[in-house]
Amino acid sequence: MHSLDSSSSPIIFALLLSLFLALSHSLTLQSDIEALQSLKLSVDPNMIPPSSYLTTWDFSADPCETSGSKFLGILCSFPSGNSTSRITTLELDSVGYDGFLPPRIGTLTALTSLDLSGNRFRGPVPDSIKNLNRLTRISLSGNFFTGGIWTWIYRLKKLERINLSGNQLSGRIPARISKLGRLTHLSLSNNEFSQRIPNLYALENLQILELDSNMLTGSLPNLPSRLATLSLSHNKLTGHITSLVNLEHLVSVDLSDNLFSGPLNRGVLALPRLTHLNVSFNHFTKMEVNNYFGSGSRLQTLAAQRNRLQGHLPVKLVNLERLTVINLANNQFTGAIPMGYGQRLGRPWRSLFLDHNYLSDVFRRSSAVPWPRSEAASQIIA
């Protein structure tokens, strides 16, 4: 048997020491482990499917030291110093877990992403969430959470995406939410929020705002200038929408099923990036279309059915070169259908709905403009 060279002993010792330190300092922080245990215990075991993420949470192993087949939905940080590993991402699969969100969730203070969407969590969201000040993304959508939005939400200053849609949250949207300056996406749709929408102008990075299917009242608030998607449908909002003309980044707007009134302003239809506009089921009385824009317009879909739109059909709609779907049914338009409408059918207008108006005449068919064989074409007769 050969003895070890004395000169190699320090090297071997150093390697063993490094291995020991790596093992001893890469273990998950105990409070993080306890938070995961608490979360699993809060879920009805009968509602944990055999192939789900939670079935892989075996606490005989360390969450941050296991292979990819265990502790699914968990990501960790691996510090190079003497600190322990921390859980940075908790994203459960959407399989219908039924339970409560335990207060211990607030001890996962290294979390940057929390996603429990598409399950059956219920009850209030615990106040301990306010301790997760590194969060950049939170999604609790598609559950049964109750209560209101937390007044302390402004403390989570790193948040970029909030999705609380599809719950039973109620009360007022807190004005302090406008202090989340990094927010790019805010979705609170399909809840029971009421009262006025606070001014959100200070959210200068916000691009997507989804507040549809609530019980919100009042007029449009001041909105951030970079907004690209605005969904406020199925509420009780009132007043004019003229203020939208200042939001030049808007691409998609859905204001349907509210109580908006006044003119459908020409400046809204002329927004340079707008492709989809839905103002159906409101109280608009007039549609204004610019005489001079057309090739610059990106508008593809215009839905304005079931309003109180009066006067003649806007002839200048034919100048919107990218328009393909138009629904002006169930209004109070009068007079003849413009000849240009017939020339646009099928090139490029795919759908044109004008039924249930007071139109007195229909344009003549030209041999150069064949009728498209579609349901939409049959709807042009009042």
C-alpha positions in Angstrom: 0.0 0.0 0.0 1.4 3.4 -1.0 1.4 6.2 1.5 0.2 9.6 0.5 2.9 12.1 -0.3 3.0 14.7 2.4 3.1 17.5 -0.2 -0.3 16.4 -1.5 -2.0 16.4 1.8 -2.8 20.1 2.0 -4.3 19.9 -1.5 -6.6 17.0 -0.6 -7.5 18.7 2.7 -8.4 21.9 0.8 -10.6 20.0 -1.7 -12.4 18.1 1.1 -12.9 21.4 3.0 -14.4 23.1 -0.2 -16.7 20.2 -0.7 -17.9 20.3 2.9 -18.5 24.0 2.7 -20.3 23.7 -0.6 -22.6 21.0 0.9 -23.1 22.8 4.2 -23.9 26.2 2.8 -26.0 25.3 -0.2 -28.8 23.8 1.8 -32.2 25.6 1.7 -32.9 28.1 4.4 -35.0 26.4 7.0 -37.7 29.0 7.0 -38.1 28.6 3.3 -38.6 24.8 3.8 -41.1 25.4 6.5 -43.1 27.8 4.2 -43.3 25.1 1.5 -44.4 22.5 4.1 -47.1 24.9 5.3 -48.3 25.5 1.8 -48.6 21.8 1.0 -50.4 21.1 4.3 -52.9 23.9 3.5 -54.0 22.0 0.4 -56.7 19.3 0.6 -54.7 16.1 0.0 -57.7 14.6 -1.9 -57.2 17.5 -4.4 -53.6 16.7 -5.2 -53.5 14.7 -8.4 -50.9 11.9 -8.7 -49.0 13.6 -11.4 -49.0 17.1 -10.0 -46.1 19.3 -8.8 -47.1 18.9 -5.2 -46.7 15.2 -5.3 -43.0 15.7 -6.0 -42.5 17.8 -2.8 -40.7 15.1 -0.7 -39.3 16.8 2.4 -36.9 14.0 3.2 -34.8 15.8 0.6 -33.6 19.3 0.4 -35.7 21.5 -2.0 -32.7 23.2 -3.5 -30.5 20.1 -3.6 -32.7 17.7 -5.5 -32.7 16.7 -9.2 -35.3 18.0 -11.6 -37.8 15.3 -10.8 -38.5 16.6 -7.3 -39.9 19.9 -6.0 -41.3 20.8 -9.4 -42.3 24.5 -9.6 -39.4 25.6 -7.4 -36.3 27.5 -8.5 -33.5 28.5 -6.1 -30.5 30.8 -5.8 -27.1 29.2 -5.2 -24.9 31.7 -3.5 -21.1 31.3 -3.7 -20.6 32.6 -0.2 -21.5 31.2 3.2 -25.2 32.0 2.9 -27.8 29.3 2.4 -29.8 28.7 -0.8 -33.1 30.6 -1.1 -36.3 29.9 -3.1 -36.7 32.5 -5.8 -39.6 31.1 -7.8 -42.7 29.3 -6.8 -45.0 28.5 -9.7 -47.6 25.7 -9.2 -49.3 23.8 -12.0 -52.9 24.6 -12.7 -54.6 21.4 -11.6 -57.2 22.6 -9.1 -55.4 22.5 -5.8 -58.1 23.3 -3.2 -56.9 25.1 0.0 -55.8 28.3 1.6 -52.7 30.5 1.2 -50.9 30.2 4.6 -49.3 33.2 6.3 -45.9 31.5 6.2 -45.8 32.3 2.5 -44.5 35.7 3.6 -41.2 34.2 4.9 -40.1 33.4 1.3 -38.5 36.8 1.2 -36.2 35.9 -1.8 -39.2 35.2 -4.1 -39.2 37.1 -7.4 -42.1 35.2 -9.0 -45.2 33.7 -7.4 -47.7 32.0 -9.6 -50.6 30.0 -8.1 -53.0 30.6 -11.0 -55.7 28.1 -12.2 -56.4 26.5 -8.9 -59.0 26.6 -6.1 -57.2 28.6 -3.4 -59.8 30.6 -1.4 -60.1 33.0 1.5 -58.1 36.2 1.9 -54.6 36.7 0.6 -52.5 36.9 3.8 -51.0 40.3 4.8 -47.6 38.6 5.1 -47.3 38.9 1.3 -46.1 42.4 2.0 -42.8 41.0 3.1 -42.0 39.7 -0.4 -40.4 42.9 -1.5 -38.3 41.3 -4.2 -41.4 40.1 -6.2 -41.4 41.2 -9.8 -44.4 39.0 -10.8 -47.4 37.7 -8.9 -50.3 35.7 -10.5 -53.1 34.5 -8.4 -55.6 34.4 -11.3 -58.4 31.8 -11.6 -58.9 31.1 -7.9 -61.5 32.0 -5.3 -59.6 34.6 -3.3 -61.8 37.1 -1.4 -61.3 40.5 0.2 -59.8 43.5 -1.3 -56.5 44.6 -2.8 -54.1 45.3 -0.1 -53.4 48.9 0.8 -49.8 48.0 1.4 -49.3 46.8 -2.2 -47.3 49.9 -3.0 -44.5 48.5 -0.8 -43.8 45.8 -3.4 -41.9 48.4 -5.5 -40.3 45.8 -7.8 -43.5 44.4 -9.2 -43.7 44.4 -13.0 -46.7 42.1 -13.5 -49.9 41.7 -11.4 -52.6 39.2 -12.4 -55.4 38.8 -9.9 -58.1 38.2 -12.5 -60.8 35.6 -12.1 -61.3 35.7 -8.3 -63.9 37.2 -5.9 -62.0 40.2 -4.9 -64.0 43.3 -4.1 -63.9 46.9 -2.8 -62.0 49.8 -4.3 -58.9 49.7 -6.3 -56.4 51.5 -4.1 -54.9 54.7 -5.4 -51.5 53.8 -4.0 -51.2 51.1 -6.7 -50.1 54.0 -8.9 -46.8 54.1 -6.9 -45.7 50.8 -8.6 -43.6 52.6 -11.1 -42.1 49.4 -12.7 -45.5 47.9 -13.5 -46.1 46.9 -17.1 -49.1 44.6 -16.8 -52.1 45.0 -14.4 -55.0 42.5 -14.7 -57.9 42.7 -12.2 -60.6 41.5 -14.5 -63.5 39.1 -13.5 -63.8 40.2 -9.9 -66.2 42.3 -7.9 -64.3 45.6 -7.7 -66.5 48.7 -7.5 -66.4 52.5 -7.3 -64.1 54.7 -9.4 -60.9 53.7 -11.1 -58.0 55.7 -9.5 -55.8 57.9 -11.7 -53.1 55.7 -13.1 -51.1 58.2 -15.0 -48.0 57.8 -12.8 -47.6 54.2 -14.0 -45.4 55.3 -16.9 -44.3 51.8 -17.8 -47.8 50.3 -17.9 -48.6 48.7 -21.2 -51.6 46.4 -20.4 -54.5 47.3 -18.2 -57.3 44.8 -17.8 -60.2 45.8 -15.5 -63.1 44.2 -17.4 -66.0 42.3 -15.8 -66.2 44.2 -12.5 -68.7 46.8 -11.1 -66.6 49.9 -11.7 -68.3 53.3 -12.0 -67.4 56.8 -12.9 -65.6 58.2 -15.9 -62.3 57.3 -17.5 -59.4 58.1 -15.2 -56.1 59.7 -16.3 -54.3 56.8 -18.0 -50.6 56.2 -18.6 -49.2 57.4 -22.0 -47.5 54.1 -22.9 -50.7 52.0 -22.6 -51.1 49.5 -25.5 -54.0 47.3 -24.3 -57.0 48.7 -22.5 -59.9 46.4 -21.5 -62.7 48.0 -19.4 -65.7 46.0 -20.8 -68.6 44.8 -18.7 -68.6 47.6 -16.1 -70.8 50.6 -15.3 -68.5 53.4 -16.6 -69.9 56.6 -17.9 -69.0 59.8 -19.7 -67.0 60.6 -22.9 -63.9 58.8 -24.1 -62.2 61.8 -25.7 -59.2 61.5 -23.4 -58.1 58.4 -25.2 -56.9 60.5 -28.1 -53.8 61.3 -26.1 -52.8 57.6 -25.8 -50.9 57.2 -29.1 -49.5 53.7 -28.2 -53.0 52.1 -27.9 -53.3 48.9 -30.0 -56.4 47.2 -28.6 -59.3 48.9 -26.8 -62.4 47.2 -25.4 -65.0 49.5 -23.8 -68.0 47.3 -24.5 -71.0 46.9 -22.2 -70.7 50.1 -20.3 -72.6 53.4 -20.2 -70.3 55.6 -22.2 -72.0 58.3 -24.2 -71.4 61.3 -26.6 -69.5 61.0 -29.9 -67.2 58.3 -30.9 -64.4 60.8 -31.5 -62.6 61.0 -34.8 -59.3 61.2 -32.8 -59.9 57.8 -31.3 -60.5 56.2 -34.7 -57.4 57.9 -35.9 -55.0 56.6 -33.2 -51.9 55.6 -35.2 -51.4 52.1 -33.7 -54.9 51.1 -33.0 -55.9 47.8 -34.6 -59.0 46.7 -32.6 -61.7 48.9 -31.2 -64.8 47.5 -29.4 -67.3 50.1 -28.1 -70.5 47.9 -28.4 -73.3 48.1 -26.0 -72.9 51.7 -24.9 -74.8 54.9 -25.4 -72.7 56.6 -28.1 -74.7 58.9 -30.4 -72.4 59.9 -33.2 -69.5 58.4 -35.1 -66.9 60.8 -36.4 -64.5 59.7 -39.1 -61.6 61.9 -40.5 -61.6 62.8 -44.1 -57.9 62.7 -44.5 -56.6 59.5 -42.9 -56.7 56.1 -44.4 -53.4 54.6 -45.5 -51.9 55.5 -42.2 -54.6 53.8 -40.2 -54.0 50.3 -38.8 -57.6 49.8 -37.6 -58.7 46.2 -38.5 -61.8 45.6 -36.3 -64.5 48.2 -35.5 -67.3 46.9 -33.3 -70.0 49.5 -32.4 -73.2 47.5 -32.3 -76.1 48.3 -29.9 -75.4 52.0 -29.4 -77.5 55.0 -30.3 -75.5 56.1 -33.3 -77.5 58.4 -35.6 -77.3 60.0 -39.0 -75.9 58.6 -42.2 -73.4 55.7 -42.3 -69.9 57.2 -42.3 -68.8 57.1 -46.0 -65.1 57.7 -45.0 -64.9 54.3 -43.4 -63.9 53.0 -46.9 -60.7 55.0 -46.5 -59.5 52.8 -43.6 -57.4 50.5 -45.8 -56.8 47.7 -43.2 -60.3 47.5 -41.9 -61.7 44.0 -42.3 -64.5 43.6 -39.7 -67.2 46.2 -39.1 -70.3 45.8 -36.9 -72.7 48.8 -36.8 -75.8 46.7 -36.2 -78.6 47.7 -33.8 -78.2 51.5 -34.0 -80.2 54.4 -35.4 -78.5 55.0 -38.7 -80.7 56.3 -41.6 -80.4 56.8 -45.3 -78.8 54.7 -48.0 -75.8 52.4 -47.7 -72.9 54.0 -49.4 -71.8 52.6 -52.7 -68.3 52.3 -51.4 -69.3 49.7 -48.8 -70.3 47.3 -51.6 -67.0 47.8 -53.3 -65.1 47.0 -50.1 -67.0 43.7 -49.4 -64.5 40.9 -49.7 -61.7 43.4 -50.6 -60.8 43.6 -47.8 -64.0 43.8 -45.7 -64.7 40.2 -44.6 -67.7 41.1 -42.3 -70.1 43.9 -42.4 -73.1 44.0 -40.1 -75.7 46.8 -40.6 -78.9 45.0 -39.5 -81.5 46.6 -37.2 -81.0 50.2 -38.3 -83.3 52.5 -40.3 -81.6 52.2 -43.6 -83.9 53.1 -46.5 -81.9 51.9 -49.5 -79.3 49.3 -50.5 -76.5 50.0 -53.0 -76.8 48.3 -56.3 -74.7 45.3 -57.1 -72.2 45.9 -59.8 -71.0 43.1 -62.1 -67.5 44.3 -61.2 -68.1 43.8 -57.5 -69.4 40.2 -56.9 -71.2 39.5 -53.7 -69.1 37.4 -51.3 -70.8 34.2 -50.2 -70.8 34.7 -46.4 -73.2 35.2 -43.6 -71.7 38.7 -43.1 -72.8 39.8 -46.6 -76.3 38.8 -45.9 -76.4 41.2 -42.9 -76.1 44.4 -44.9 -79.8 44.6 -45.6 -81.6 46.7 -42.9 
